[in-house]
């Protein structure tokens, strides 16, 4: 069971996006996006940490869905450009 999960993670087509750098960039970009959202809302709300935290937490789902949509679109475009590799 654990071996199947590891095999799926290793063989995932996501690992091939952006020349293999996608997994590394994801770990840098997603936290940076949430930090920027927090700072933007914190500045707009005149220093309300609670409001900034609530809105940043609420943006978690949409940002992750946008990332998933980006992955699906990238894999589909790669499949359409290189049909013999799929």
C-alpha positions as CSV (number, residue, x, y, z in Angstrom):
1,X,0.0,0.0,0.0
2,X,2.7,2.5,0.9
3,X,4.8,1.3,-2.0
4,X,1.9,2.1,-4.4
5,X,1.7,5.6,-3.0
6,X,5.4,6.2,-3.4
7,X,5.3,4.8,-6.9
8,X,2.5,7.1,-7.9
9,X,4.4,10.1,-6.4
10,X,7.6,9.2,-8.3
11,X,5.9,8.5,-11.6
12,X,3.6,11.6,-11.5
13,X,3.7,13.7,-14.7
14,X,3.9,16.8,-12.4
15,X,7.5,16.1,-11.8
16,X,8.3,16.7,-15.5
17,X,6.8,20.2,-15.6
18,X,9.1,23.1,-16.2
19,X,12.1,20.8,-16.7
20,X,11.7,19.1,-13.4
21,X,11.9,22.4,-11.4
22,X,8.1,22.6,-10.7
23,X,8.3,20.8,-7.4
24,X,11.0,23.1,-6.2
25,X,9.3,26.2,-7.4
26,X,6.0,25.2,-5.9
27,X,7.7,25.1,-2.5
28,X,8.9,28.7,-3.0
29,X,6.0,30.3,-4.8
30,X,3.0,29.1,-2.9
31,X,4.2,30.4,0.5
32,X,5.3,33.6,-1.1
33,X,1.8,34.1,-2.6
34,X,0.2,33.6,0.8
35,X,2.6,35.9,2.5
36,X,1.9,38.6,-0.1
37,X,-1.9,38.1,0.3
38,X,-1.5,38.5,4.1
39,X,0.7,41.6,3.8
40,X,-1.7,43.2,1.2
41,X,-4.8,42.6,3.3
42,X,-2.9,43.7,6.5
43,X,-2.0,46.9,4.8
44,X,-5.4,47.6,3.4
45,X,-7.2,46.8,6.7
46,X,-5.0,49.3,8.6
47,X,-3.2,46.6,10.6
48,X,-5.9,44.1,11.4
49,X,-4.1,40.8,11.9
50,X,-7.2,38.8,12.4
51,X,-8.9,40.1,9.2
52,X,-5.7,39.5,7.2
53,X,-5.4,35.9,8.6
54,X,-9.1,35.1,7.9
55,X,-8.8,36.4,4.3
56,X,-5.5,34.6,3.7
57,X,-6.9,31.4,5.1
58,X,-10.0,31.8,2.9
59,X,-7.7,32.3,-0.2
60,X,-6.0,28.9,0.5
61,X,-8.6,26.9,-1.5
62,X,-8.8,29.2,-4.5
63,X,-5.0,29.5,-4.8
64,X,-4.5,25.7,-4.7
65,X,-7.4,25.2,-7.2
66,X,-5.7,27.7,-9.5
67,X,-2.4,25.8,-9.2
68,X,-4.2,22.5,-9.9
69,X,-5.9,24.0,-13.0
70,X,-2.4,25.2,-14.1
71,X,-1.0,21.7,-13.8
72,X,-3.8,20.1,-15.7
73,X,-3.6,22.7,-18.5
74,X,0.2,22.3,-18.7
75,X,0.0,18.5,-18.9
76,X,-2.8,18.7,-21.6
77,X,-0.7,21.1,-23.7
78,X,2.4,18.9,-23.4
79,X,0.3,15.8,-24.4
80,X,-1.1,17.7,-27.4
81,X,2.3,18.9,-28.5
82,X,4.0,15.5,-28.0
83,X,1.4,12.8,-28.6
84,X,4.0,10.0,-29.1
85,X,5.4,10.5,-25.5
86,X,2.1,9.9,-23.8
